[in-house]
Every structure is written in structure tokens, then in C-alpha cells.
Amino acid sequence: MTAPHRACQRGPGSLPRRRALTRAAPTLDNFQIVLNIPTAAASVALLREAATAERAGARAADRIAEVHALLGDDLALVDRELTRMTREGASPGTDSATHLLEAGGKRVRPLTVLLSAACFGTVSPVARDVAVAAELVHLATLLHDDVVDDGQERRGKPTPRRIWGNAVSVLAGDLLLTHALERTAAAAPGAVLSDLFATLRRLVDGEIVQLRGRTRLDPREDVYFRIVHDKTASLFAWAARAGAATAGAPPEAVTALGEFGTRVGVAFQLVDDVLDYDGDPRATGKAVLGDLLEGKLTLPLIRAMAARPALADDVDAVRAGDERAAGRVAEAVRASGVCEGVRAQAREETARAQRALDVVPACTARDLLSSIAAELASRAA
């Protein structure tokens, strides 16, 4: 049985609750506006520009207002610190890191840290430091992934490796990891730091298992889900657990938020996999079929291959660099109908994530975590 609904506590200087925002849909683009604009006035102006008749809704406006009222100062501080940290170090490593940061992003991981902390009271300076660390780790993994995957474009811009080279991109990722570890060690040197080390190990393990698939086709779903849990879900889970831990949450709540983060991470990746086949590159910021051309076996492809084993020949051709074969594979995946099944699975993972929040005290922050989980599962970008 959950605690009665209550308003989450806010620290000194937090913004008062605002209900008079313009109507706009509860998309992650709007949450990103809140993250990157330091003043309420600028947020409102951009929300007005973004709103359309199809996307209008009073509930959405309330949600955006709640995020800003609850975390406006905290989010602005996190964004300022990310800007500062990507510039701290030797050039061109800092140039590479800054280029990636300025390309944009949803900043879901630091938001998860802050909301998880806010479920249990005032967001502390420790929680803000951990939120910064969560995004630094994420950015570092992107810099490394683009080298491993020969990535050409991210968020609609050339990847840093294309501008400064692979070596600089790897070192820029290393630089951000050192910043993340130093910041976590200073702010939360106990269980949160130990948990981060374990998470980093899982991130590496997941990348290695995925890399093995470059030389040997392995279309097993259990291998796919191991990669997803290690490469994507583990950092979401750490962000949620760490946020709760910084606020002194009881162990069962920390565990529950870790489960929430894991489920959200899996759902996020499932939708990302679908968007590789039916996403709009102008919205997603990456080329359609990018994962396929990099030789990655995502769940839609795995299930299409299970339904049509002969597709494996074309998949082998794609992995050998045949772009015409990629077109045939993409058409087969779309025609198979598996993408909707994968989206349905993402929705189920989201529902499980939301149920995991049942042990968390009812409050605005918990509601926002649930809303963001739903947005990640239904996004088109």
C-alpha cells in the first residue's frame, strides 16, 4: 500500500509552482526545453512556439510546469556544469566533448537522478553532482560507441570522430569518464560510487558482447537482451538508484527505483531499434538503417529473421557492405509487422517500470518519473 499523495519537498530557491504555461504535448522535446533553458520566461516562449493543435493538452502543460517548479534551478545548474566539465581539460579532447554536448540530447539520465532524489525530499547538492556524473558517463559512452561503430552522424551532426579522428574521440570519452568518477567520488564516495564502478563494468561487457556479433551472426534474443541490459539499461538503473540513495531512501525503495530504471532502459532501446526502420531522421538525428548498416542485430531484425530464415543471406551481405541488400532487409522487416510487436513489448516494459514505483511515496516527482517513462515508450524520435 502506497503512502498518500503528497507534494515533493523542494529546496530553498526552487521556483514556485506554475500552472499558467501554454498548452503543449508531454514530449521529451519539451522536457529538453526545461533542461536547457535557465529561466521560466524563456521556457514559456519556446513552449508556445512548439505547441500545435494536435499536441495541445492542459495535462501536458501541467506536467511541464511541474518539472520546472520542482527542478528548474537544479536542471539549470546541471546544464551549466556539463558545459563547464566538457571544456575542462586539454584540447582537442575538450573540443570533441563540447561538440557532442552541444549537439543536444534528452538528458533523461540526469533528470532520472533528480526526480528519484526528489521522491524522498529536497534535492541535495550531492544529487546534483551525481546527475552531472550520469550524463558525463552517457556522453563518454557515445564518444566511444561512435569509434567502435564507425558512426558517421549523431543528433543530426557529424560525429566527433569524423572531425577530430578516432583517437581524439576515445580520449575525449576517457576524459569525461574521469570527470564523472572524480565528481562521484567527491560527492558520494560510498555505495553510490561502488555501484557506478559495477555499472561501468556492465557497460563494457555489453559493448564487448555486441562487438563479438560483428564476426559471428548470433540472432538469439537472450544475447540481444543481455546487450540491452548491460549497454543501455544499466546506466538508467544506476541513475535511479543513485538519486534515491543520495536522498536517504530506504533500501527497498532504492531497489525498486533500480528496477524502474532497468525497465525504462529496456523500453528506450526497444523503441530506438524500431526507429532504425521507421523513424524520421530529421527527428531522430540519425540516419534510418544506421544500426543495420553498422551490422547490429536489433530485435526487429532478429524477429524478422526468425520468421524468414532466408533473410540471413541478405543480412550477411549487409554486413559485408552491400547497401542494396540493406534496402531489401529493411523492406522485409517493415513488411513482417514485427516493429509493432516490439513497440508493444516496449509498452509492457514501461508498464512494469511504472508498477515498480508503487513502493515509492506518492508525490509529484514519482508522477513525473511515470510520465517520462511513458513518453520514452511512445516517442517517434
C-alpha positions in Angstrom: 0.0 0.0 0.0 1.5 3.3 -1.1 1.6 6.4 1.0 -1.0 9.1 0.5 -0.3 11.6 -2.3 1.9 14.5 -1.3 3.8 17.3 -2.9 7.5 16.7 -3.1 9.7 18.9 -0.9 11.8 21.5 -2.7 15.0 23.1 -1.5 15.5 26.8 -0.9 15.4 28.9 -4.0 13.3 26.4 -6.0 10.7 28.0 -8.3 7.1 28.3 -7.2 4.6 26.0 -8.9 3.3 27.5 -12.2 0.1 26.3 -13.8 -0.2 29.1 -16.4 2.1 27.7 -19.0 1.0 27.4 -22.6 -0.6 24.1 -23.7 1.9 21.7 -25.2 2.3 18.0 -25.5 4.2 15.9 -22.9 7.0 15.1 -25.4 10.6 14.7 -24.4 11.4 17.6 -26.6 9.5 19.8 -24.2 11.3 18.2 -21.2 14.5 19.1 -23.0 13.4 22.7 -23.3 13.1 22.8 -19.5 16.5 21.2 -19.1 18.4 23.7 -21.3 16.7 27.0 -20.7 17.6 28.6 -17.3 14.6 30.9 -17.0 10.9 30.3 -16.8 10.2 33.1 -19.3 12.4 31.6 -22.0 10.8 28.1 -21.3 7.4 29.5 -21.8 8.3 31.3 -25.0 9.8 28.2 -26.5 6.8 26.1 -25.4 4.5 28.5 -27.2 6.5 28.1 -30.4 6.5 24.3 -30.1 2.8 23.9 -29.4 0.4 22.7 -32.1 -3.3 21.9 -32.2 -2.6 18.2 -32.4 -0.2 18.2 -29.4 -2.2 20.5 -27.1 -3.4 19.5 -23.7 -3.8 21.0 -20.3 -2.3 17.9 -18.6 0.8 18.3 -20.6 1.2 21.9 -19.7 0.7 21.0 -16.0 3.5 18.4 -16.3 6.0 20.8 -17.8 5.1 23.3 -15.2 5.6 20.7 -12.5 9.1 19.8 -13.8 10.1 23.4 -13.9 8.6 24.2 -10.5 10.2 21.1 -8.9 13.6 21.1 -10.6 14.1 24.3 -12.5 17.1 25.5 -10.6 18.6 22.0 -10.3 18.4 21.4 -14.0 19.9 24.7 -14.9 22.8 24.0 -12.6 23.3 20.6 -14.1 23.4 22.0 -17.6 25.9 24.7 -16.6 28.2 22.1 -15.0 28.0 19.9 -18.1 29.1 22.8 -20.2 31.9 23.6 -17.8 33.1 20.0 -17.5 33.3 19.3 -21.2 35.6 22.3 -21.5 37.9 21.3 -18.6 40.9 19.5 -20.0 43.2 19.5 -22.9 42.2 20.4 -26.5 41.2 18.9 -28.8 39.7 16.4 -26.4 37.5 19.2 -24.9 36.5 20.3 -28.4 35.3 16.8 -29.2 33.3 16.5 -25.9 31.8 20.0 -26.3 30.8 19.3 -29.9 28.8 16.2 -28.7 27.2 18.1 -25.8 26.1 21.0 -28.0 24.5 18.6 -30.5 21.7 18.3 -27.9 20.1 15.3 -26.3 17.2 14.4 -24.0 19.2 14.5 -20.7 16.9 11.8 -19.4 19.6 10.2 -17.1 20.3 13.4 -15.0 16.6 14.0 -14.9 16.1 10.5 -13.6 18.6 11.1 -10.8 17.0 14.4 -9.7 13.4 13.1 -9.8 14.4 9.9 -7.9 16.0 12.1 -5.2 13.0 14.4 -5.2 10.7 11.5 -4.4 12.3 11.5 -0.9 12.6 15.2 -0.1 14.8 18.1 -1.0 17.2 17.6 -3.9 20.7 18.0 -2.4 24.0 19.2 -3.9 25.1 15.6 -3.8 22.2 14.6 -6.1 23.0 17.4 -8.5 26.6 16.2 -8.7 25.5 12.7 -9.3 23.1 13.9 -12.0 26.1 15.6 -13.8 28.1 12.4 -13.5 25.3 10.3 -15.0 25.3 12.5 -18.1 29.0 12.6 -18.3 29.2 8.8 -18.4 26.5 8.7 -21.1 28.4 11.2 -23.2 31.6 9.2 -22.8 29.9 6.0 -24.0 28.6 7.9 -27.1 32.1 9.1 -27.9 33.4 5.5 -27.6 30.5 3.9 -29.4 30.9 6.1 -32.4 34.5 4.9 -32.7 33.6 1.2 -32.3 30.7 1.5 -34.7 32.4 3.8 -37.3 29.5 6.2 -36.5 29.0 9.0 -39.1 26.2 11.1 -37.7 24.7 11.7 -34.3 21.8 14.1 -33.5 21.9 15.4 -37.0 25.6 16.4 -36.8 28.9 14.8 -37.8 30.2 12.6 -35.0 33.3 14.0 -33.2 35.4 11.2 -34.7 34.8 12.4 -38.2 36.1 15.9 -37.2 38.9 15.1 -34.8 39.6 11.4 -35.5 39.1 8.2 -33.6 42.0 8.7 -31.2 40.7 12.1 -30.0 37.1 10.7 -29.7 38.3 7.8 -27.5 40.4 10.2 -25.3 37.6 12.7 -25.0 35.4 9.8 -23.7 38.1 8.9 -21.3 38.3 12.5 -20.1 34.6 12.6 -19.4 34.7 9.3 -17.5 37.5 10.7 -15.3 35.3 13.8 -14.6 32.4 11.6 -13.8 34.3 9.3 -11.4 36.1 12.3 -9.7 32.7 14.0 -9.2 31.0 10.9 -7.8 34.0 10.0 -5.5 33.9 13.5 -4.0 30.1 13.7 -3.6 29.1 10.1 -2.9 32.1 8.0 -2.1 30.3 5.0 -0.6 27.7 2.8 -2.1 26.8 5.1 -5.0 30.4 5.1 -6.2 30.8 1.3 -5.9 27.5 0.9 -7.8 28.9 3.2 -10.5 32.0 1.0 -10.9 29.8 -2.1 -11.3 27.7 -0.2 -13.8 30.8 0.8 -15.9 31.9 -2.9 -15.9 28.5 -3.8 -17.3 28.7 -1.1 -20.0 32.0 -2.5 -21.1 30.8 -6.1 -21.0 27.7 -5.2 -23.1 29.8 -3.5 -25.7 32.2 -6.5 -26.0 29.3 -9.0 -26.4 27.9 -6.8 -29.1 31.3 -6.5 -30.8 31.5 -10.3 -30.9 28.5 -10.3 -33.1 30.5 -8.5 -35.8 32.4 -11.6 -36.7 29.7 -14.2 -35.9 26.0 -13.8 -36.6 24.1 -14.7 -33.4 20.4 -13.9 -33.7 19.4 -15.2 -30.2 17.1 -13.0 -28.3 18.8 -13.8 -25.0 22.1 -12.4 -26.3 20.3 -9.3 -27.6 18.7 -8.7 -24.2 21.9 -9.2 -22.4 23.4 -6.4 -24.5 20.5 -4.2 -23.9 20.5 -4.7 -20.1 24.3 -4.1 -20.0 24.8 -1.3 -22.5 21.6 0.7 -22.0 19.5 -0.3 -19.1 22.3 -0.5 -16.5 23.1 3.3 -16.6 19.3 4.2 -16.4 19.1 1.8 -13.3 22.2 3.4 -11.7 20.8 6.9 -12.2 17.6 6.0 -10.5 19.2 4.1 -7.6 21.8 6.8 -7.1 19.3 9.6 -7.0 17.2 7.7 -4.4 20.3 6.8 -2.3 21.5 10.4 -2.2 18.2 11.3 -0.6 18.4 8.6 2.1 15.7 6.4 0.6 15.1 3.1 2.3 16.8 0.1 0.7 13.6 -1.4 -0.7 12.8 2.0 -2.5 16.4 2.2 -3.9 15.9 -1.4 -5.3 12.5 -0.5 -6.7 13.9 2.6 -8.5 16.7 0.4 -9.9 14.0 -1.9 -11.3 12.2 1.2 -12.7 15.4 2.4 -14.4 16.1 -1.1 -15.8 12.7 -1.4 -17.4 12.8 2.2 -18.7 16.2 1.5 -20.3 15.0 -1.7 -22.0 11.9 0.1 -23.3 14.0 3.0 -24.5 16.2 0.7 -26.5 13.3 -1.3 -28.0 11.8 1.9 -29.3 15.2 3.0 -30.6 15.5 -0.2 -32.5 12.2 0.3 -34.2 13.1 3.9 -35.1 16.0 2.5 -37.1 13.4 1.2 -39.5 10.6 3.6 -39.4 11.9 6.7 -37.8 12.2 10.2 -39.3 16.0 11.1 -39.5 15.1 14.7 -39.1 13.5 14.0 -35.8 15.8 11.2 -34.6 19.0 12.9 -35.6 20.5 9.8 -37.1 20.2 8.0 -40.4 17.5 5.4 -40.9 19.0 1.9 -41.1 22.1 3.2 -39.2 22.1 0.2 -36.8 21.6 -2.2 -39.7 24.4 -0.7 -41.7 26.7 -1.0 -38.6 25.9 -4.7 -38.5 23.9 -4.6 -35.3 21.3 -7.3 -34.8 18.3 -5.4 -33.2 15.1 -7.0 -32.0 13.0 -6.2 -35.1 15.7 -7.8 -37.3 16.1 -10.8 -35.1 12.3 -11.5 -35.2 12.1 -10.9 -38.9 14.9 -13.4 -39.4 13.1 -15.9 -37.2 10.0 -15.6 -39.4 12.0 -15.7 -42.6 15.3 -17.6 -42.2 16.4 -16.9 -45.8 16.8 -13.3 -44.8 20.1 -14.2 -43.2 21.8 -14.2 -46.6 20.9 -10.6 -47.2 21.9 -9.7 -43.6 25.4 -11.3 -44.3 25.5 -9.2 -47.5 24.7 -6.0 -45.5 27.5 -6.8 -43.0 29.8 -7.1 -46.0 28.9 -3.6 -47.1 26.1 -4.2 -49.6 23.7 -1.2 -49.2 21.2 -2.6 -51.7 20.9 -5.7 -49.5 20.2 -3.3 -46.7 17.2 -1.9 -48.5 15.9 -5.4 -49.0 16.3 -6.3 -45.4 14.7 -3.1 -44.3 11.7 -3.7 -46.5 11.4 -7.3 -45.2 11.5 -6.1 -41.6 8.8 -3.5 -42.2 6.6 -5.9 -44.1 6.9 -8.6 -41.4 4.9 -6.5 -38.9 7.5 -7.1 -36.2 8.0 -3.4 -35.4 4.6 -3.1 -33.8 5.2 -6.1 -31.7 8.5 -4.6 -30.5 6.7 -1.4 -29.7 4.1 -3.4 -27.8 6.9 -5.0 -25.8 8.3 -1.6 -25.0 4.9 -0.5 -23.7 4.8 -3.6 -21.4 8.3 -2.8 -20.1 7.1 0.7 -19.4 4.1 -0.6 -17.5 6.4 -2.8 -15.4 8.6 0.2 -14.7 5.6 2.2 -13.6 4.4 -0.6 -11.3 7.9 -0.7 -9.7 7.2 2.9 -8.5 4.3 1.6 -6.3 6.7 1.3 -3.3 7.8 5.0 -3.7 5.8 7.6 -1.8 3.1 9.2 -3.9 4.3 12.6 -4.9 4.8 14.9 -7.9 8.3 13.6 -8.6 7.0 10.0 -8.8 4.2 11.0 -11.2 6.8 12.7 -13.4 9.0 9.7 -13.5 6.0 7.7 -14.6 5.1 10.2 -17.3 8.6 10.3 -18.7 8.7 6.5 -18.9 5.5 6.6 -20.9 7.0 9.3 -23.2 10.1 7.2 -23.9 7.9 4.3 -24.9 5.7 6.3 -27.3 8.3 8.6 -28.8 8.8 9.0 -32.5 12.3 10.3 -32.1 
